[in-house]
Amino acid sequence: MSEGLFDLPGAPAPARGGGSLADVDHTAAPLAVRMRPRSLDELVGQQHLLAPGSPLRRLVEGDQPMSLLLWGPPGTGKTTIAAVVSHQTNRKFVELSAVTAGVKDVRQVIDGARRDLARPGGTVETVLFIDEVHRFTKAQQDALLPGVENRWVTLVAATTENPFFSVISPLLSRSLLLTLESLTDDDISVLLDRALVDERGLNGEFELALDARDHLLRMAGGDARRALTYLEAAAGGARAKSDAETASPATIDLETLETAVDQAAVRYDRAGDQHYDVASALIKSIRGSDVDAAMHYLARMIVAGEDPRFIARRLVISASEDIGMGDPTALGVAVAAADAVQLIGMPEARINLAQAVVALALAPKSNAVITAVDAAIADVKAGKIGPVPSHLRDAHYAGAKKIGHGASYQYSHNDPRGVSPQQYAPDVIDGTDYYTPTRRGGEAAYADRVEAIRKILRNR
């Protein structure tokens, strides 16, 4: 299934023999398909890619052959850009999904494109769109190289995964990488307004209530396809209600929207005070070890459509800021949850986030790490930056020993205690205690060790 802007499950797919997505008969297509932008000027968001003279502009408006790698979240415009490249440049459009296509399919398309170019007077070029290219094996990606190298096809490959890890280097080096950003609420709002009035969309037959709009924006989460899918579902509900009440134009209110998408509205403003208040309450509940309150705030953020990556980032920060060495494994749990969010996505990633919240809330708490690093930074900013002791300086170059670098350095592994009593800090901060461990959780053992080590180092 494609993950480009406005693609929907069940949407009509173009024939593999060609044809632009923009030319598909939309009379019975879902709203998201009908409202697919037909040109770069209709594309919403991604302004960093649309500036005059940008590579994308040159490719489309200058008709310059150039292969593209489009990297970005679902619903941000990957498939749309591919369709625009085909439609505005009058190229043949062929779409393959990396989920179902194999090496044979790739070679058939490239061979067909090569034959088209070789025909007498043949000027028909082919745009090959590969969705979810990160799912292709190395062999499948290798099969694309001749077509890209010889420009038999203009490859447009879309991925939601980091292409530096999921796309082979030869293909990456032969393509222009364009990074797409999540759409903002303002971007989604523009699309909603367009869909409400455009004859391809709802043709002015509906009005969207303000609270319903706010809730729809929250649920969309920067995904245009999702936003238009929900709008169409709500319009169907509003139409049924309007037929019963003979009201025109029909109003899509919050109740109708909730019923249509089976999701309750939550008083939570992703862009305003509630956004920061609920996020703050989550972290403070974790810090206070109230696992139930923390789970409540996590649920509010999830139901409201908060970006799970934002939640994960906050948990990673909390793991070091509020737990630290009280439970050193907490950071690993939080990072693993953040990785799971990227790998799995919602709604399943809610379970990974919940596990991290429980682990962090119940972990012993210590802010000794953040206190230590902030105190050290404050001293550095205050000018307490003395020279590195000569015995610690780099001695791995000719002439270093002549100037005393490393001459009296004592190798700690040669000391039976594993600690050599020598000066490590510059004179200006020698003897300063930055890290003050607590006696809570696992940090108690570190407290004993820090005390013993400082006695060895300072009684030299």
C-alpha positions as CSV (number, residue, x, y, z in Angstrom):
1,M,0.0,0.0,0.0
2,S,1.3,3.5,-0.8
3,E,2.1,5.9,1.9
4,G,2.1,9.1,-0.1
5,L,-0.1,12.1,0.4
6,F,-3.8,11.2,0.2
7,D,-3.4,7.5,-0.6
8,L,-6.1,5.3,0.9
9,P,-6.6,1.6,1.3
10,G,-8.9,0.6,-1.6
11,A,-8.0,3.6,-3.7
12,P,-7.8,2.8,-7.4
13,A,-4.2,2.0,-8.4
14,P,-2.9,3.0,-11.8
15,A,-2.2,0.3,-14.3
16,R,1.4,-0.9,-14.3
17,G,1.5,-0.1,-18.0
18,G,1.3,3.6,-17.3
19,G,-1.0,6.5,-16.6
20,S,-0.7,9.3,-14.1
21,L,-2.4,9.1,-10.8
22,A,-3.7,12.6,-11.5
23,D,-5.6,11.2,-14.5
24,V,-7.5,8.5,-12.6
25,D,-11.3,8.8,-12.8
26,H,-12.2,10.2,-9.3
27,T,-16.0,10.0,-9.5
28,A,-16.2,7.1,-7.0
29,A,-12.8,7.6,-5.4
30,P,-12.3,8.5,-1.7
31,L,-12.1,12.1,-0.8
32,A,-8.4,11.9,-0.2
33,V,-7.8,10.6,-3.7
34,R,-10.1,13.2,-5.3
35,M,-8.3,16.0,-3.6
36,R,-4.9,14.9,-4.6
37,P,-2.9,18.0,-5.7
38,R,-2.5,18.2,-9.5
39,S,0.5,20.5,-9.5
40,L,3.3,21.7,-7.3
41,D,1.4,24.9,-6.7
42,E,-1.4,22.9,-5.1
43,L,0.9,21.1,-2.8
44,V,0.5,22.2,0.8
45,G,3.5,22.3,3.1
46,Q,7.1,21.3,2.1
47,Q,7.9,24.9,1.3
48,H,11.6,24.1,1.6
49,L,11.2,21.9,-1.5
50,L,9.1,24.3,-3.6
51,A,11.2,27.5,-3.8
52,P,12.0,28.9,-7.2
53,G,15.0,27.1,-8.7
54,S,14.8,24.2,-6.2
55,P,15.8,20.8,-7.6
56,L,12.1,19.7,-7.5
57,R,11.0,22.8,-9.4
58,R,13.7,22.2,-12.0
59,L,12.7,18.5,-12.3
60,V,9.1,19.3,-12.9
61,E,9.0,22.6,-14.6
62,G,12.3,22.2,-16.5
63,D,11.5,18.6,-17.4
64,Q,15.0,17.5,-16.3
65,P,15.5,13.8,-15.8
66,M,16.5,13.2,-12.2
67,S,15.8,10.3,-9.8
68,L,14.4,11.2,-6.4
69,L,14.4,9.6,-3.0
70,L,11.5,11.0,-0.9
71,W,11.9,10.5,2.8
72,G,9.2,11.5,5.3
73,P,6.3,10.4,7.5
74,P,3.1,9.0,6.0
75,G,0.7,11.5,4.5
76,T,3.2,14.2,3.7
77,G,3.2,14.2,-0.1
78,K,5.5,11.4,-1.4
79,T,3.1,9.8,-3.8
80,T,1.7,13.2,-4.8
81,I,5.1,14.5,-5.8
82,A,5.6,11.3,-7.9
83,A,2.3,11.9,-9.6
84,V,3.1,15.6,-10.3
85,V,6.4,14.6,-11.8
86,S,4.6,12.3,-14.1
87,H,1.6,14.5,-14.9
88,Q,3.3,17.9,-15.4
89,T,6.1,16.4,-17.5
90,N,3.9,14.2,-19.6
91,R,5.8,11.1,-18.7
92,K,4.3,7.6,-18.3
93,F,3.7,6.7,-14.7
94,V,4.3,3.2,-13.4
95,E,3.8,2.4,-9.7
96,L,5.2,-0.6,-7.8
97,S,4.9,-1.4,-4.1
98,A,8.0,-2.9,-2.4
99,V,5.6,-5.0,-0.4
100,T,4.5,-7.0,-3.3
101,A,6.9,-6.4,-6.2
102,G,10.0,-8.5,-6.9
103,V,13.1,-8.3,-9.0
104,K,11.2,-9.6,-12.0
105,D,8.7,-6.8,-11.8
106,V,11.4,-4.2,-11.6
107,R,13.2,-5.6,-14.6
108,Q,10.0,-5.7,-16.6
109,V,9.3,-2.1,-16.0
110,I,12.9,-1.0,-16.9
111,D,12.9,-3.2,-20.0
112,G,9.6,-1.7,-21.1
113,A,10.9,1.9,-20.5
114,R,14.0,1.1,-22.5
115,R,12.0,-0.2,-25.4
116,D,9.8,3.0,-25.3
117,L,12.9,5.1,-25.6
118,A,14.3,3.0,-28.4
119,R,11.3,3.2,-30.7
120,P,11.6,5.4,-33.8
121,G,10.8,8.9,-32.6
122,G,10.3,7.6,-29.2
123,T,10.2,10.4,-26.6
124,V,8.0,8.7,-24.0
125,E,9.9,8.6,-20.7
126,T,8.8,6.6,-17.7
127,V,8.5,7.6,-14.1
128,L,8.9,4.5,-11.9
129,F,7.4,5.1,-8.4
130,I,8.5,2.6,-5.8
131,D,6.6,2.9,-2.5
132,E,8.2,1.7,0.7
133,V,11.5,1.2,-1.0
134,H,13.1,0.4,2.3
135,R,11.3,-3.0,2.1
136,F,13.3,-3.9,-1.0
137,T,16.2,-6.3,-0.5
138,K,19.7,-5.4,-1.7
139,A,19.2,-7.6,-4.8
140,Q,15.9,-5.8,-5.6
141,Q,17.5,-2.4,-5.1
142,D,20.5,-3.5,-7.3
143,A,18.0,-4.3,-10.1
144,L,17.1,-0.6,-10.2
145,L,20.6,0.6,-10.8
146,P,20.9,0.1,-14.6
147,G,17.6,1.9,-15.2
148,V,18.7,4.8,-13.0
149,E,22.3,4.9,-14.2
150,N,21.3,5.0,-17.8
151,R,18.2,7.2,-17.2
152,W,15.9,4.7,-18.8
153,V,13.5,5.5,-16.0
154,T,13.1,8.5,-13.7
155,L,13.0,6.7,-10.3
156,V,10.9,8.3,-7.6
157,A,11.3,6.1,-4.4
158,A,9.4,6.8,-1.2
159,T,10.4,5.7,2.3
160,T,9.4,6.4,5.8
161,E,12.7,4.9,7.1
162,N,16.1,6.6,7.2
163,P,17.5,5.9,3.7
164,F,21.0,6.0,4.9
165,F,20.3,2.8,6.7
166,S,17.7,1.2,4.4
167,V,18.8,2.2,0.9
168,I,22.0,0.9,-0.7
169,S,24.8,3.4,-1.3
170,P,24.9,3.2,-5.1
171,L,21.2,4.0,-5.4
172,L,21.4,6.7,-2.8
173,S,24.3,8.4,-4.6
174,R,22.5,8.3,-7.9
175,S,19.4,10.0,-6.5
176,L,18.4,13.3,-5.1
177,L,17.3,12.9,-1.5
178,L,14.4,15.1,-0.6
179,T,13.3,15.1,3.1
180,L,9.6,15.8,3.6
181,E,8.4,17.3,6.9
182,S,5.2,16.5,8.9
183,L,2.4,18.9,7.9
184,T,1.5,21.5,10.5
185,D,-2.0,22.1,11.8
186,D,-2.2,25.2,9.5
187,D,-1.3,23.0,6.5
188,I,-4.0,20.5,7.4
189,S,-6.5,23.3,7.9
190,V,-5.8,24.6,4.4
191,L,-6.5,21.1,3.0
192,L,-9.7,20.8,5.0
193,D,-10.9,24.2,3.7
194,R,-10.1,23.2,0.2
195,A,-11.9,19.9,0.5
196,L,-15.0,21.5,1.9
197,V,-15.5,23.9,-1.0
198,D,-13.8,22.3,-4.0
199,E,-16.0,20.6,-6.6
200,R,-13.8,17.6,-6.5
201,G,-14.4,17.4,-2.8
202,L,-17.5,18.2,-0.7
203,N,-18.5,21.1,-3.0
204,G,-19.7,23.5,-0.3
205,E,-22.4,21.1,1.0
206,F,-21.0,21.0,4.5
207,E,-19.7,23.4,7.2
208,L,-17.2,22.3,9.7
209,A,-17.8,23.4,13.3
210,L,-14.8,25.0,15.1
211,D,-14.6,22.4,17.9
212,A,-14.9,19.6,15.3
213,R,-12.1,21.2,13.3
214,D,-9.8,21.4,16.3
215,H,-10.5,17.8,17.2
216,L,-9.9,16.7,13.6
217,L,-6.6,18.5,13.5
218,R,-5.6,16.7,16.7
219,M,-6.5,13.3,15.4
220,A,-4.8,13.9,12.0
221,G,-1.4,14.3,13.6
222,G,0.1,16.0,10.6
223,D,-1.2,13.3,8.2
224,A,-3.2,14.8,5.3
225,R,-4.6,11.4,4.2
226,R,-5.9,10.7,7.7
227,A,-7.5,14.2,8.0
228,L,-9.4,13.9,4.8
229,T,-10.5,10.3,5.6
230,Y,-12.0,11.5,8.9
231,L,-13.6,14.5,7.2
232,E,-15.2,12.3,4.6
233,A,-16.5,9.9,7.3
234,A,-17.9,12.8,9.3
235,A,-19.5,14.2,6.2
236,G,-21.4,11.0,5.6
237,G,-22.7,11.2,9.2
238,A,-23.7,14.8,8.8
239,R,-25.4,14.1,5.5
240,A,-27.6,11.4,7.1
241,K,-28.5,13.8,10.0
242,S,-29.2,16.6,7.5
243,D,-31.5,14.4,5.5
244,A,-33.5,13.7,8.6
245,E,-33.5,17.4,9.7
246,T,-33.7,18.9,6.2
247,A,-30.9,21.3,7.1
248,S,-28.7,22.8,4.3
249,P,-25.7,23.1,4.3
250,A,-25.1,20.3,6.7
251,T,-22.9,21.0,9.7
252,I,-20.2,18.6,10.8
253,D,-20.2,19.1,14.5
254,L,-18.0,17.5,17.2
255,E,-20.6,14.8,18.1
256,T,-20.9,13.8,14.4
257,L,-17.2,13.7,14.0
258,E,-16.7,11.6,17.2
259,T,-19.4,9.2,16.1
260,A,-17.9,8.9,12.6
261,V,-14.4,8.1,13.7
262,D,-15.4,6.4,17.0
263,Q,-13.0,8.5,19.0
264,A,-13.9,10.7,21.9
265,A,-12.7,14.3,22.0
266,V,-10.3,15.2,24.7
267,R,-9.8,18.7,26.0
268,Y,-6.2,19.0,25.0
269,D,-4.7,21.6,22.7
270,R,-1.6,20.2,21.0
271,A,-0.4,23.7,20.1
272,G,-1.4,25.6,23.2
273,D,-1.4,25.5,27.0
274,Q,-3.0,22.1,27.4
275,H,-0.2,20.6,25.3
276,Y,2.4,21.8,27.7
277,D,0.3,21.3,30.8
278,V,-0.4,17.7,30.1
279,A,3.2,17.0,29.0
280,S,4.4,18.6,32.2
281,A,1.9,16.7,34.3
282,L,3.1,13.4,32.8
283,I,6.8,14.1,33.6
284,K,6.0,15.4,37.1
285,S,3.8,12.4,37.9
286,I,6.7,10.1,36.8
287,R,9.1,12.2,39.0
288,G,6.6,11.8,41.9
289,S,6.4,8.0,41.3
290,D,2.6,8.1,40.8
291,V,2.3,5.5,38.1
292,D,-1.5,5.7,37.8
293,A,-1.5,9.5,37.3
294,A,1.4,9.1,34.8
295,M,-0.6,6.5,32.9
296,H,-3.7,8.8,32.8
297,Y,-1.7,11.7,31.3
298,L,-0.1,9.3,28.8
299,A,-3.5,8.2,27.7
300,R,-4.7,11.7,27.3
301,M,-1.8,12.5,25.0
302,I,-2.3,9.4,23.0
303,V,-6.1,9.8,22.5
304,A,-5.6,13.5,21.6
305,G,-3.3,12.5,18.8
306,E,0.0,13.8,20.2
307,D,3.0,12.9,18.2
308,P,4.4,9.7,19.9
309,R,7.9,10.8,19.1
310,F,7.4,13.9,21.3
311,I,6.2,11.7,24.2
312,A,9.2,9.3,23.7
313,R,11.6,12.2,23.7
314,R,10.2,13.5,27.0
315,L,10.6,10.0,28.5
316,V,14.2,9.8,27.4
317,I,15.0,13.1,29.1
318,S,13.2,12.1,32.3
319,A,15.2,8.9,32.5
320,S,18.4,10.8,33.0
321,E,17.0,14.0,34.6
322,D,14.8,12.4,37.3
323,I,16.2,8.9,37.6
324,G,19.8,8.9,36.5
325,M,21.9,6.5,38.5
326,G,19.1,5.7,40.8
327,D,18.3,3.1,38.2
328,P,20.8,3.3,35.3
329,T,18.7,0.9,33.2
330,A,15.9,3.5,33.0
331,L,17.6,5.3,30.1
332,G,17.9,2.1,28.2
333,V,14.2,1.4,28.7
334,A,13.3,4.9,27.5
335,V,15.5,4.8,24.5
336,A,14.2,1.4,23.6
337,A,10.6,2.8,23.7
338,A,11.7,5.7,21.5
339,D,13.2,3.2,19.0
340,A,10.0,1.1,19.1
341,V,7.9,4.2,18.3
342,Q,10.0,4.7,15.1
343,L,10.0,1.0,14.2
344,I,6.4,0.1,14.9
345,G,4.3,3.3,14.9
346,M,0.9,3.8,16.4
347,P,-1.4,2.4,17.7
348,E,0.8,-0.5,18.7
349,A,3.6,1.7,20.0
350,R,1.3,2.9,22.8
351,I,2.2,-0.3,24.6
352,N,5.9,0.4,24.4
353,L,5.3,4.0,25.7
354,A,3.2,2.6,28.5
355,Q,5.9,0.1,29.5
356,A,8.4,2.9,29.7
357,V,6.1,5.1,31.7
358,V,5.6,2.3,34.3
359,A,9.3,1.6,34.5
360,L,10.2,5.2,35.0
361,A,7.5,6.0,37.4
362,L,8.4,3.1,39.7
363,A,12.2,3.5,39.4
364,P,14.2,5.1,42.3
365,K,14.7,8.8,41.7
366,S,17.9,10.8,41.6
367,N,18.7,14.2,40.0
368,A,22.4,13.9,40.9
369,V,23.4,13.5,37.2
370,I,21.7,16.7,35.9
371,T,22.9,18.6,39.0
372,A,26.5,17.5,38.4
373,V,26.6,18.4,34.7
374,D,24.9,21.7,35.2
375,A,27.3,22.7,38.0
376,A,30.3,21.7,35.8
377,I,28.9,23.7,32.9
378,A,28.3,26.7,35.2
379,D,32.0,26.6,36.3
380,V,33.2,26.4,32.7
381,K,31.0,29.4,31.7
382,A,32.4,31.3,34.7
383,G,35.9,30.8,33.3
384,K,37.2,28.0,35.5
385,I,39.1,26.4,32.6
386,G,42.7,25.6,33.6
387,P,45.3,23.8,31.5
388,V,45.2,20.0,31.3
389,P,47.8,18.6,33.7
390,S,50.9,17.7,31.6
391,H,50.9,14.0,32.5
392,L,47.4,13.7,31.0
393,R,48.3,15.3,27.7
394,D,48.6,13.4,24.4
395,A,52.0,11.8,24.2
396,H,51.5,9.9,20.9
397,Y,53.6,12.1,18.6
398,A,57.2,12.8,18.1
399,G,58.7,15.2,20.6
400,A,55.9,14.9,23.1
401,K,58.0,13.5,25.9
402,K,60.6,16.2,25.3
403,I,58.1,18.7,26.6
404,G,56.9,16.6,29.4
405,H,53.6,15.4,28.0
406,G,52.6,12.1,29.6
407,A,56.0,11.7,31.3
408,S,54.7,11.0,34.8
409,Y,51.3,9.4,33.9
410,Q,50.4,6.4,36.0
411,Y,48.4,3.6,34.3
412,S,45.5,2.8,36.6
413,H,45.4,-0.8,35.6
414,N,48.8,-1.3,37.1
415,D,47.4,-0.3,40.5
416,P,45.9,-3.2,42.5
417,R,43.0,-0.9,43.4
418,G,42.3,0.0,39.8
419,V,42.7,3.7,40.7
420,S,46.0,5.6,40.4
421,P,46.3,8.5,42.9
422,Q,47.3,11.4,40.5
423,Q,45.7,14.7,39.6
424,Y,43.2,14.6,36.8
425,A,41.4,17.9,37.0
426,P,42.9,21.3,36.2
427,D,44.2,23.2,39.2
428,V,41.4,25.6,39.1
429,I,38.7,23.0,39.9
430,D,40.9,20.3,41.6
431,G,39.0,18.9,44.6
432,T,35.6,20.2,43.5
433,D,32.7,17.7,44.0
434,Y,30.2,17.9,41.1
435,Y,28.5,14.5,41.4
436,T,26.8,14.0,44.7
437,P,25.0,10.7,44.6
438,T,21.9,9.9,46.7
439,R,21.4,6.8,48.8
440,R,18.3,5.8,46.8
441,G,18.1,2.7,44.7
442,G,21.2,1.6,42.8
443,E,22.9,4.9,43.4
444,A,23.6,3.9,47.0
445,A,26.4,1.6,45.7
446,Y,27.8,4.4,43.6
447,A,27.8,6.7,46.6
448,D,30.0,4.3,48.5
449,R,32.3,3.9,45.5
450,V,32.6,7.7,44.9
451,E,33.5,8.3,48.5
452,A,36.3,5.6,48.4
453,I,37.7,6.8,45.1
454,R,37.9,10.4,46.2
455,K,39.8,9.4,49.3
456,I,42.4,7.6,47.1
457,L,42.7,10.4,44.6
458,R,42.9,13.3,47.1
459,N,45.3,11.6,49.6
460,R,48.1,11.6,47.1
